[in-house]
Amino acid sequence: KEPLKGVFKAVAQVAVGAKIDMELELRWDENEEDGLRLLAFSPTQPPVNRHPVTGEPAWFCNVHSHSRYLRDGRDGKLVESSGASKLNVTNMFYGDLSEVSADDLKHIDEVTMKNLVYVPMEKGDVVLVDNYQVMHGRDVFTGERLHAVTWFQ
């Protein structure tokens, strides 16, 4: 497997680079739970952004969505047959790549849940979200979901 790592990493770098508008560092990792996998590290980002007009602080940190500890606790372990979701496992670290403690993650989760702003929607409604300005998500719902992504500069 060692000789093929370079080939797979080069192909992944091109494929990921075509889809993501930020520099990612790819590194190999192997552990008992996940086996051998290629990890993508994004640049360190501040957890708070300022609204461009009001200057109000806005929490922008996807710890709630991307922390493996919180996600597994909320959604359970992903089964082997879950396809792309199994491959696209995310996690969060401090800027020095040290683990975020379970206590800190639980606190972040509590604060996040206390500060949710629900946007009631009806059929035909559209929501535009700037991924770089706000943490966002959706609750469980019934019916179809049309999810479109557009990149603006």
N, C-alpha and C positions, 0 to 999 in steps of 0.2 A: 504493500500500500504506500510506502514511503515515496517511491519514484513518481506516483500519480498525483501526489498532493499538490505539487507545483502546477500541474496541468489544470486540475480542478479549481485551484485558487485563482489562476489567471482567467479561466472562463467565468467563474463567479464574479470576479472584479468587473469584467466587461458587462455582464448581465445586470448586476446590481447598479453599476454606474449609469446605465441607460434609464433606470427607473427612479433613482434617488438623487435629489439635488444637493447632496452634501458629501464631503469626503468621508469615506468609511475605511477603517483599518480592519483587514481580515486576518484572523488568527485561528490556527487549529487548536482544538481542545478535545480531550477524550476523558470520559468518566464512566462509571458503572451505570448511572441512570440513563444517559443519553447516547453512549457509545462515542464514536468519532464524529465530530461535526466541525464545520467552519463557522466561527463566530464573527460577527460584524460589529465593530465598535464605532459609535458616532463620536464626534468631538464633544468635549465637556460643554455643557450649556448652563446658564444661570437658571434657577428655579422660579424667578420672578421677572416678568416683563412689565413695562410701563405702557399704559394706553397712549397711543400716539397723539391724542387730542387733550384728554383730561389729565394725563400723567398719573392716573390712579394705578396702584400696583395690581397686577393680575398674576395669580399663581399659574405658572406654566411648567408643570413637571409631570410627566406621565408615569410617575411612580405607581399611582393607583392602578393604571391599566397595564403597565409593563413589568411590574415586579412579579417575578415568578412565585414568590412566597404568597403574596396577596392573591394573585390570580388562581393558584392551585387551591388556596383556602376557600375562595369564592366559587370556583367552577369545578373543582376536583381535578384529578390528574387526567390528562388527555389520553385517550385510548390509542392503541397502535393504529387503528384504522381511520383516524381523523384527518388523514391527508395533509394538506398544506399547513393546517393549524399545528400539527405535530412538528413540522419542520421549522415553522416560524416561531420558535420559543424565544421570548424576550426576557430580559432581566435588567435590573437597575443597580448601579454601583455609585459610590462616591467618586469624585473627580480623580482620586489616586487609585481607583479600581478596587478599593477595599469594599467588603460586604457591608450593606446597610443592615443594621441589627434588626431583629424581629420587633423589638420594642419601638424603635424609630419608625418602622414600617406600619405598625399598628397605630401609632400616634398620627402619622400622615393620613392613614385611612380614615381615622375618626374625624380629623379636621376636614378632610375632603368631603365626607358624607354630611357633615354639619353645614357645609357651605354650598351644597348643590343648588342650582337654579333650574327649575323645571320649565320647559317651554312646551305648553300644551299645543298639540298639533291636531289638525283635522285633515281629511282627505284633500289632496291637492296642495297642501302647504309645502313650502320649500325653506330649508335652512341653509344659510351660507356660514361657514366657520373658517376662520383663519387658523390653520394648524399651528402656526408659529406664535400665536398670541394667547390662545386659551386652551385649557384642557377641556375635552368634550367627550361625550359618549352618548349612549342611548339606553333606555330601559327596555325591558321585555315588552313586546307588543304582538298583536296578531295582524295578519295581512301581509301584503307584499312590501318590499323595501327596494327602492331604486337608489342606488348609491353611485354617484358620479364624482370624479375627482378631476380638478383642473388646477394647473399651476400658473400663478400670476407672478410677474416680477415687478 
